[in-house]
Amino acid sequence: MTAVKMYPFDPDIGSPVFNEYTDPAMADRVVHFVGRRRGNTLLPANVRHLSAQERLTNILTTGGLHGYPVYRSDDVAVTCASDLCSAELETAFAKGLNSRGPLEPWALVLDRPTAWTYGFRPVVYADAAVFDAHKVALNAIHGPGGSALAVRTELGRDDWTAEREWRKFFPPGAPPLALDLRGTDVIAAVIVGQTGWAPALPWTSTSFPPMRWLWDAAQRRLVHDGRIPFRP
């Protein structure tokens, strides 16, 4: 598939996403990595067998972004995103955010204000000595399940601070569906590892279709690659 401009004002195909004219802090964006390397906490059986590309296809074609329990979330389902600057985002695909190595270049770039309205919040990197106290306090503030916003932190041993994580948690017993993406403008861009990759979105939006950002592994940068089309 050949990527083409959908609108005359779209950036040129192949031009860098980030340059001196863009916001290097990505102040209005958070990123949900579909190809994040996981530790011992496995994905549910219904999606565990899918590749990162297939999981992204499933999110976009169903319109549902689901949450799952993660390390030390006490079986509370969460959906995660990262608040990264442009250099950190590109480094995530080139080298990784931690010792697990590079992330696969399949991700959703979400509009941060809209994600906030859907319940995403920055996590609390809690000192290991008072981790349990933080969980109790967050449950009191946010209600059942709020404890999942606490991330146990012990520098040099249990340190995830580089990810600058945001989470949407789901109270016990609630269906783990973070976002119904259909008809929203929460997706600002889709990061892909293959030029022209475009499962047509089965919904329309009040705005323009999301941008497609291609990871150029040779140049180690994200480049513009058109837009993800809505299904006619």
Secondary structure, 3 states (H helix, E strand, C coil): CCCCCCCCCCCCCCCECCCCCCCCCCCCEEEEEEECCCCCCCCCHHHHCCCHHHHHHHHHHHCEEECEECCCCCCCEEEEEECCCHHHHHHHHHCCCCCCCCCEEEEEEEEHHHHHHCCCEECEEEEHHHHHHHHHHHHHHHCCCHHHHEEEEECCCECCHHHCEEEEECCCCCCCEEEECCCCCCEEEEEECCCCCCCCECCCCCCCCCEEEEEECCCCEEEEEEECCECC
